[in-house]
Amino acid sequence: MFQLFRAIRQRIPMVFGAFESMSIKDDIHGEMGGPCEGLKMSEWKDIPVELLLRILSMVDDQMVIVASGVCHGWRDAIFWGLTHLSLSWCKKDMNNLVLSLVPKFTKLQVLILWQDSPQLLDAAVETIARYCSDLQELDLSKSFRLTDRSLYALAHGCPNLLKLNLSGCSSFSDSAVGYLSGFCQKLKALNLCGCVKAASDRALKAIGCNCNNLQSLNLGWCDRVGDEGVKSLAYGCPGLRALDLCGCVLITDESVIALANNCLHLRSLGLYYCQNITDKAMYSLAQRRVKNKQETWTSVKKNRDEEEGLTNLNISQCTALTPPAVQALCDSFPALHTCPGRHSLIISGCLNLTSVHCACAVQTHRAAHLAH
């Protein structure tokens, strides 16, 4: 508790400036004789709610939990005012902590529960779904012990989810993921990395049908994913900006061609170890810019700061690719870099692609030649 008070005392001057224009300014000065001068322990309970929440936003979440036990006023303010919470600092018994705390934090919008070792059980997620209907972001990564019960509960209790991280949750089934997508249709980011049973063509067809606002999807090392699933995503989620298909060994050029033709805002694509990908896929991506020239010009006029086209591409271990095709792609998208310190076109393991260079390398070579 002493550490909590010390942390708060240190942060009062830091946040006081933010309240210069607020009516509580005079109250704080009147009660404290300046931003923090003369503050006594008996006055901690009198800190205005706005100031308390601002201060607690600057300390770690473990300290926030301690603060909720200082007095009734602080407890009520934190329970009703806190919208972001991470319990990932809890290395033991996170499950019971969730069961005891979550029913009190009913206004949560962001909840981070990633773990080094699996602790959460379905009852904890069911409690989250029961009490946190406003939740928009949930991280359950590495929760190996969760079953489909958790996804069914989230489907009914948290329909406003925008971002969901299920990476490493290896027990979920594809039917449960499909069911979830039917209720959480506002999803913009979904991480299924390593969810081998959950990520199948069947699940992706459901996601493509239901989650049309999806912008980011991680399917890394989901080796059941095939062309039919990826094509369903391409048709149903045209706003995709980031897609990780690393280790999805079944996909072929058909998947990439569908993405090139339908996901015109795609910025990041991971194809690591997708060894069925050939030059045909690279040329389809390169030609996408030509097909999308008019729309690109319109979007650039609306937002000149936004990067155009692909900015990140991982084709490491895609050994069937040849230099002319990859160079054509690199030439089409100047944001793809092979130069040191800016690697956004990753080609490790492809020894035949060492001759591919980005625009920066060409300009550097030309400048050196002129100087010589």
N, C-alpha and C positions, 0 to 999 in steps of 0.2 A: 504493500500500500504506500509506503514511503517513496518508492520509486515512481509510482503513479503521480503523487503530488509534486515531486521534483520535476517530472516531465511536463506537467501542466504549467507549473510556475515558469519554466524556461520558455514555454511557447506562447504565453499570454502576450508579451510585447510583439511577437512575430505576427499574430493575427489581429491585433488591435487596430492596425491601420485599415483593415478591411471594413471596419465598422464606423469609420469617421463620419459617414453620411447617414448612419442609422440612429434612430431615436434613443437607442440604449446607451449611446455614448455618454450622455450626461449622467445616467444612472451609474455607469461603471466608474466614472470619475468621482461621482459623489460618494459612492460606497467604498471606493478603494484608494481615493486620494491620488489619482493618476492611473495609468494603465495597470500597474500591479503593485505600486508602492503601498506598504502598510497592510498587505493582505494577510489575514490571520486564518488559521486552520478552521475556526468556527464559521468562517465566511464561505468556505468552499461550496456549500449547498446553495449559496445565493448567486452563483455565476449564472448569467442569463443563458437560456437554452441555446440560442443561436451561437453564442460564443463557445459554449461547452462543446457543441457538435463540431464547430470549426477546429477547435483544439484537438479533439479526439481523432479528427481526420488525419492528423499529422503524427499520430503514434501508431504502433503496431496493433493488430486486432486482438492480441492477447491482453494488452493493456486496456482495451475497450471493455473486454469482459470483466476485468477487475474493477473498472470504473463503475460498472452497472451495480456493483454491490456497496458503493459508498453510502448512498442514502436513497430514500424513495423517489425524491425528485430527479436525481440522476438516472436512476433505473428507468423511470417512466419516459424521460427525455430520450434515452438511448434506445429503448425498445420501440418507441414510436417514430424516432427521427432517423435511425440508422438504415441506410439503403444498400450499403456494400459491406460484405463480411467475408473474411477468409479464415478458415480453421485449419489450414494446411500446416500451421506450426504445431498442431497437436499430434505428437508421435505415438501416443498410446490412448486407447479408449475414445477415439473420435466418434465412434458410433453413439455412445451414451451422451457425449457432449452435444451432438446434434439433437438427440431425442429430448434433452432437457432445455436447450436454448431456443431452437427453431420455433416452437409454439409462441414464444414471446416476441420474436423479431418478425412480425407479420407484414412489415412494409419492405422487406428485402427485395431488391431488384437484381443484385449480383451476389452469388454465393460460390466461393471457391473451396473445393474439398479434395483437391488432388492429394495423393498419398504416396509415400515411399514404399509402404507395405500395406496390403489390403486390410482395412478395418471396417468399412461400412457394410451394413446389411440392409436388406430390403425395407425393414421397418423404418430406418432412418430416412430413406428416400420417400417412403409413403407419408412420413410426417411432414417433410418438406412440401410435398404436393398438397397436403391437407391445409397447411397454414400459409403458404407463400404463393398465393394466386397471382401476385404482381411480378413474379420472378421473370427476368428477361435473359439472364446469363447464368449458366450452371456448369461447373467443372467437376466431373466425377471420374477423371482419368485415373487409371490403375486400380479401379474398384473391381477386382477380379471376383469378388464374392457376390456381387449383385446378380440377380436373375431377371427374367422378363417381367416379374411383378413390379419392378421399379419403373420400367418404361410404361407399363399400363397405367401406373399411378400418375406419372408425369403427364401422360396424354390427357387425363381427365382433370388434373389439378393445376397444371401450368400451361394453359393454351397460349400465353403471350411470350413464350420463349423465343428469343432471337438468336441466341448463341448457346450451343450445347457441345460439350467436350466429353466424349465417351471413349477416348483412346485407351486401348489396353483392356477394355471391359470385354473379356473374351467369352463370357457366358451368355451374352444376349443372342437371340435368334433373329433371323431376317424377318420373320412374321411380326415380331414385336416392334422392330424398327419401322416396318411398313405401317403398323397400327399407329405408332406415335406420329408418323408423318401426316396421318389423316386428321389429327387434332391440333398439332403444332404447326400450322400452315404458314406462320409468320417467320419461320426459321430463315436466317440469313447466313449462319455459319454452323457447320456440323463437322465434327472430327470423329471419324470411325477408324482411325489408324490402328491396325492390329486386331480389329474386330472381325476375325475371319468368318465366324458363323453368321454374324449380323449383316455383313456387306456382301450381298449376292445380287445377281441381275434382278431377282424378284423384288428385293428391297429397293434397288435403284429405280425400278419402274414406278414403285409407289411414291418415292421421293420426287421423281420427275413429274408425276401426276399432281401431287398435292402441294409441294413446296416451290412454287413458281418464283418466289423472291430470293431463292438461295443464291448467295454470292461466293461462298467459300466452302469447299468440301475436301476433306482429307480421307483418302481411301488407301493410304500407304500400306503395303504388304497384305492387302486383302486379295488373296490369290484365287478367289472364286469369281471375282468380277470379270465379266467378258464384254464383248462388243455390244450385245443387246442392252445391257444395263447402262453403259456409257452413252449410247445413242439415245436412250430414253431421257437421260439427264440433259443431253444437248438440246433435245427438242422441247423439253418441259421447263428448263431453267436457263433461258437465253441470257440472263444477267450474270451468269457465272464469271467471276474475276480470277479465282484461284482454284485450281484442281490438282490434287496430288494423286497420281496413279503409280507411284514408285512401287515396283515389285508386283504389279498386276500383270503377271506373265501371260495371261490369256488374250489380252487385247491386241488388236492388229491395226492396220492403217484405217480401217473403217471407223474406229472410234475417233481418231484424230481428225479425219475428214469431216465427220459430223460436228465435232467441236469447232473446227475452222469455219464451217458454213453457217452455224447457228449461234455460237457464243461469241459475238463480235466484240465484246468488252473483255475478253479473256486476257489477263495480264501475266499470270504465273501458271506454268504447266510442268508437272513432274512426271517424267517417263523413265526414270532410272530402272535399268534391268528389264525394260520391255523390249525384248529382243526380236519380237515379230514386227516391230516398226521399221519401215523402209523409207527410201527416198520419196516415195509417193506422198507420205504423210508430211514430210518437210516442205515439199512444193505446195501442198494444199494450204499449209499455214502461211507460206510466203505470198501466195496469190490472194489470200484473204484480204490483205491490205488494199489490193487493187479493187476487189469487189466492194469493199467498204469505204472507198475513197470519199464519196459524197457525204455519207453519214459521219465519217471522221472529221471532215471539214466543218460540218455543222457543230459537232461536239467541241471542236477546238475553239470555235468562236464563242461558245458558251463558257468554256473553262480552259483557258490557255495554259494553266498550270498543270493540267493532268497529262501524265505520260501517255503517249499514243502506242497502241498495240502491245505486243509481248515485251515484258521487261525482265522476266525470269524464265529460263527453260533449262531443265535438267535432262540430258539425253545420255548420261553416263552409262556405259556398258551396252548401249544400243549399237552393237557391232556391225549391223547390216547397213548402216548409213555411210554415204560417201561424201567426200569434201565438196563437190559442186552443189549438192542439194543443201547441205548445211550452210555453205557460204551464201547461197541465194537467200536463205532465211535470215542470216545475219545481216545481209545487205538491206533486206526489207524492213528490219526493225533496228534502228540505231541504238536503242536502249539495251540491246543484247551485247554484252562485253566479254571479251576473252582476255583483256589486258590485266596485268597484275593489280590486285587491290580492288578490282571492280568486277570480279567474276559473276556474271549473271547468266552466261551461257556455259553450263557445266558439261564438259565432254571427257571427263576422266575415264580411263579404261578403253578409250577409242583411239588407239595409236594411229589409225589411218586418217584421223581428223586434225592432226597437229598443224596442218597448213592453213586451217580456217582462222581468219583474223577479223576482229571487229574494226569499225571505222577509226577508232582511236589509234590502233596499231598502224593502220595505213597512213594516217596523218603524221604520226611520229616518224615513220620510215621516210616519208616524203620530205618532212622538215629536215631530217638528218642528211638526206641526199642533197638538198638545196644548200645547206650549210657547208657541206663538203665541197 
